[in-house]
Structure formats: C-alpha cells, structure tokens
Amino acid sequence: MAGFCNIEASSDVLEATVAASTFEAMRRTAAEEDACKEARGEWVKKNHIRVGVAGGWRHQFSEVENAEFHRHHLARSQLESLPLDVFDFGV
C-alpha cells in the first residue's frame, strides 16, 4: 500500500502498521476509544465490532429481516440495472 501511494515507509513503520491492523488490535483500540467516549458522556454503539468475520452481520438479522433484505437487494439491483451477483450477501 505504501508503495502504491508513493509513501516511503521504514520496515519499523510497516511492522507497526501490520500489528495495528489485526482484528484484535483494532478491537482493543475501539474499546479504548469507547471507554473514553463513555467517560465524557458520549453515545457509544455497543457491539459494533463483533467477531471479525466477513458477513457476520447476517447473523444479527432474523430470518424475516434477512428475507426482506434479500427482496430489497433484488429490487434495487434491478432498478440500477446491476447483475444480481455484484454483491454476495449470501442470503
């Protein structure tokens, strides 16, 4: 990425970036930021970072909600003249 963006970065910077980009590191950072927001009395979206698996959002919907989402996706894809397989919602 750094090369693509023409950014010179040392191996230390690259290693630190890779370490900070793991799911667990991002989860810890989000938890720290949420704690600071709560301490200031700000609203915090609970459980926004769940399991770190692509498509995990599907398990947050009920069967009825998933079916409605699928219907909406089909209708919107047709409206926009998009092939139905542009997005893989796995519904």
C-alpha atoms as an extended CHARMM CRD file, in Angstrom:
* protein
*
        91  EXT
         1         1  MET       CA              0.0000000000        0.0000000000        0.0000000000  PROA      1               0.0000000000
         2         2  ALA       CA              2.7510000000        2.4250000000        0.8960000000  PROA      2               0.0000000000
         3         3  GLY       CA              4.4650000000        1.7860000000       -2.4190000000  PROA      3               0.0000000000
         4         4  PHE       CA              1.2290000000        2.2020000000       -4.3220000000  PROA      4               0.0000000000
         5         5  CYS       CA              0.6630000000        5.5650000000       -2.6090000000  PROA      5               0.0000000000
         6         6  ASN       CA              4.2990000000        6.5830000000       -3.1650000000  PROA      6               0.0000000000
         7         7  ILE       CA              4.8880000000        6.7980000000        0.5800000000  PROA      7               0.0000000000
         8         8  GLU       CA              8.3080000000        5.9460000000        1.8780000000  PROA      8               0.0000000000
         9         9  ALA       CA              7.9850000000        3.8260000000        4.9980000000  PROA      9               0.0000000000
        10        10  SER       CA             10.6510000000        2.0910000000        7.0500000000  PROA      10              0.0000000000
        11        11  SER       CA             10.3130000000       -1.5620000000        7.9430000000  PROA      11              0.0000000000
        12        12  ASP       CA              9.5550000000       -0.4530000000       11.5480000000  PROA      12              0.0000000000
        13        13  VAL       CA              6.6140000000        1.6500000000       10.3440000000  PROA      13              0.0000000000
        14        14  LEU       CA              5.3650000000       -1.1880000000        8.1520000000  PROA      14              0.0000000000
        15        15  GLU       CA              5.6250000000       -3.7010000000       11.0140000000  PROA      15              0.0000000000
        16        16  ALA       CA              3.7900000000       -1.3480000000       13.3820000000  PROA      16              0.0000000000
        17        17  THR       CA              1.0690000000       -0.8210000000       10.7740000000  PROA      17              0.0000000000
        18        18  VAL       CA              0.6240000000       -4.5550000000       10.2690000000  PROA      18              0.0000000000
        19        19  ALA       CA              0.4590000000       -5.1250000000       14.0430000000  PROA      19              0.0000000000
        20        20  ALA       CA             -2.1160000000       -2.3430000000       14.4920000000  PROA      20              0.0000000000
        21        21  SER       CA             -4.2160000000       -3.7360000000       11.6400000000  PROA      21              0.0000000000
        22        22  THR       CA             -5.0400000000       -7.0860000000       13.2170000000  PROA      22              0.0000000000
        23        23  PHE       CA             -8.6360000000       -7.6190000000       14.2490000000  PROA      23              0.0000000000
        24        24  GLU       CA             -7.7070000000       -7.9380000000       17.9240000000  PROA      24              0.0000000000
        25        25  ALA       CA             -5.6460000000       -4.7290000000       17.8350000000  PROA      25              0.0000000000
        26        26  MET       CA             -8.4880000000       -2.8360000000       16.1800000000  PROA      26              0.0000000000
        27        27  ARG       CA            -10.9390000000       -4.2820000000       18.7150000000  PROA      27              0.0000000000
        28        28  ARG       CA             -8.7300000000       -3.1070000000       21.6090000000  PROA      28              0.0000000000
        29        29  THR       CA             -8.3700000000        0.3700000000       20.0950000000  PROA      29              0.0000000000
        30        30  ALA       CA            -12.1340000000        0.6330000000       19.5870000000  PROA      30              0.0000000000
        31        31  ALA       CA            -12.7560000000       -0.4790000000       23.1880000000  PROA      31              0.0000000000
        32        32  GLU       CA            -10.3230000000        2.1640000000       24.4790000000  PROA      32              0.0000000000
        33        33  GLU       CA            -11.9680000000        4.8700000000       22.3860000000  PROA      33              0.0000000000
        34        34  ASP       CA            -15.4310000000        3.7380000000       23.5010000000  PROA      34              0.0000000000
        35        35  ALA       CA            -14.3630000000        3.9070000000       27.1530000000  PROA      35              0.0000000000
        36        36  CYS       CA            -13.1530000000        7.4810000000       26.6340000000  PROA      36              0.0000000000
        37        37  LYS       CA            -16.4290000000        8.4250000000       24.9350000000  PROA      37              0.0000000000
        38        38  GLU       CA            -18.4580000000        6.8850000000       27.7590000000  PROA      38              0.0000000000
        39        39  ALA       CA            -16.3680000000        8.7480000000       30.3240000000  PROA      39              0.0000000000
        40        40  ARG       CA            -17.2320000000       12.0030000000       28.5050000000  PROA      40              0.0000000000
        41        41  GLY       CA            -20.9090000000       11.0310000000       28.4730000000  PROA      41              0.0000000000
        42        42  GLU       CA            -20.9810000000       10.4810000000       24.7180000000  PROA      42              0.0000000000
        43        43  TRP       CA            -23.0610000000        7.8040000000       22.9780000000  PROA      43              0.0000000000
        44        44  VAL       CA            -21.2590000000        4.5650000000       22.1520000000  PROA      44              0.0000000000
        45        45  LYS       CA            -22.5110000000        1.9830000000       19.6590000000  PROA      45              0.0000000000
        46        46  LYS       CA            -22.3180000000       -1.2770000000       21.5970000000  PROA      46              0.0000000000
        47        47  ASN       CA            -21.0450000000       -4.4730000000       19.9750000000  PROA      47              0.0000000000
        48        48  HSD       CA            -20.1800000000       -2.7530000000       16.7180000000  PROA      48              0.0000000000
        49        49  ILE       CA            -17.0740000000       -4.9100000000       16.3960000000  PROA      49              0.0000000000
        50        50  ARG       CA            -18.2770000000       -8.4490000000       16.8310000000  PROA      50              0.0000000000
        51        51  VAL       CA            -16.2650000000      -11.4100000000       15.5260000000  PROA      51              0.0000000000
        52        52  GLY       CA            -14.0980000000      -10.1330000000       12.6900000000  PROA      52              0.0000000000
        53        53  VAL       CA            -15.5240000000      -12.4580000000       10.0550000000  PROA      53              0.0000000000
        54        54  ALA       CA            -16.7510000000      -11.1860000000        6.7150000000  PROA      54              0.0000000000
        55        55  GLY       CA            -20.5160000000      -11.4500000000        6.5220000000  PROA      55              0.0000000000
        56        56  GLY       CA            -21.0030000000      -11.7400000000       10.2740000000  PROA      56              0.0000000000
        57        57  TRP       CA            -23.6840000000       -9.0510000000       10.0570000000  PROA      57              0.0000000000
        58        58  ARG       CA            -26.0450000000      -11.6670000000        8.5540000000  PROA      58              0.0000000000
        59        59  HSD       CA            -26.2740000000      -13.3860000000       11.9240000000  PROA      59              0.0000000000
        60        60  GLN       CA            -27.5560000000      -10.1860000000       13.5090000000  PROA      60              0.0000000000
        61        61  PHE       CA            -30.7380000000      -10.3220000000       11.4020000000  PROA      61              0.0000000000
        62        62  SER       CA            -33.7150000000      -12.5710000000       11.9770000000  PROA      62              0.0000000000
        63        63  GLU       CA            -34.8950000000      -14.8930000000        9.1930000000  PROA      63              0.0000000000
        64        64  VAL       CA            -37.6330000000      -12.3910000000        8.3430000000  PROA      64              0.0000000000
        65        65  GLU       CA            -35.1510000000       -9.4840000000        8.2410000000  PROA      65              0.0000000000
        66        66  ASN       CA            -32.7810000000      -11.4760000000        6.0140000000  PROA      66              0.0000000000
        67        67  ALA       CA            -35.6270000000      -12.2580000000        3.6110000000  PROA      67              0.0000000000
        68        68  GLU       CA            -36.6480000000       -8.5850000000        3.4970000000  PROA      68              0.0000000000
        69        69  PHE       CA            -33.0340000000       -7.5270000000        2.9250000000  PROA      69              0.0000000000
        70        70  HSD       CA            -32.7860000000      -10.0250000000        0.0670000000  PROA      70              0.0000000000
        71        71  ARG       CA            -36.0200000000       -8.7180000000       -1.5090000000  PROA      71              0.0000000000
        72        72  HSD       CA            -34.7530000000       -5.1450000000       -1.2150000000  PROA      72              0.0000000000
        73        73  HSD       CA            -31.3960000000       -6.1080000000       -2.7520000000  PROA      73              0.0000000000
        74        74  LEU       CA            -33.0800000000       -7.8040000000       -5.7050000000  PROA      74              0.0000000000
        75        75  ALA       CA            -35.4030000000       -4.8670000000       -6.3400000000  PROA      75              0.0000000000
        76        76  ARG       CA            -32.6320000000       -2.2910000000       -6.0230000000  PROA      76              0.0000000000
        77        77  SER       CA            -30.2800000000       -4.2670000000       -8.2780000000  PROA      77              0.0000000000
        78        78  GLN       CA            -32.9580000000       -4.4100000000      -10.9450000000  PROA      78              0.0000000000
        79        79  LEU       CA            -33.6950000000       -0.6950000000      -10.5600000000  PROA      79              0.0000000000
        80        80  GLU       CA            -29.9950000000        0.1340000000      -11.0020000000  PROA      80              0.0000000000
        81        81  SER       CA            -29.5380000000       -2.4700000000      -13.7800000000  PROA      81              0.0000000000
        82        82  LEU       CA            -26.9140000000       -4.2940000000      -11.7450000000  PROA      82              0.0000000000
        83        83  PRO       CA            -26.2640000000       -8.0070000000      -12.0990000000  PROA      83              0.0000000000
        84        84  LEU       CA            -27.6070000000       -9.8240000000       -9.0450000000  PROA      84              0.0000000000
        85        85  ASP       CA            -24.2000000000      -11.2950000000       -8.2250000000  PROA      85              0.0000000000
        86        86  VAL       CA            -22.3520000000       -7.9450000000       -7.9410000000  PROA      86              0.0000000000
        87        87  PHE       CA            -22.6910000000       -8.2060000000       -4.1720000000  PROA      87              0.0000000000
        88        88  ASP       CA            -22.5200000000      -11.5270000000       -2.3650000000  PROA      88              0.0000000000
        89        89  PHE       CA            -24.8620000000      -11.2370000000        0.5750000000  PROA      89              0.0000000000
        90        90  GLY       CA            -25.1390000000      -14.9990000000        0.9110000000  PROA      90              0.0000000000
        91        91  VAL       CA            -28.8210000000      -14.7320000000        1.6630000000  PROA      91              0.0000000000
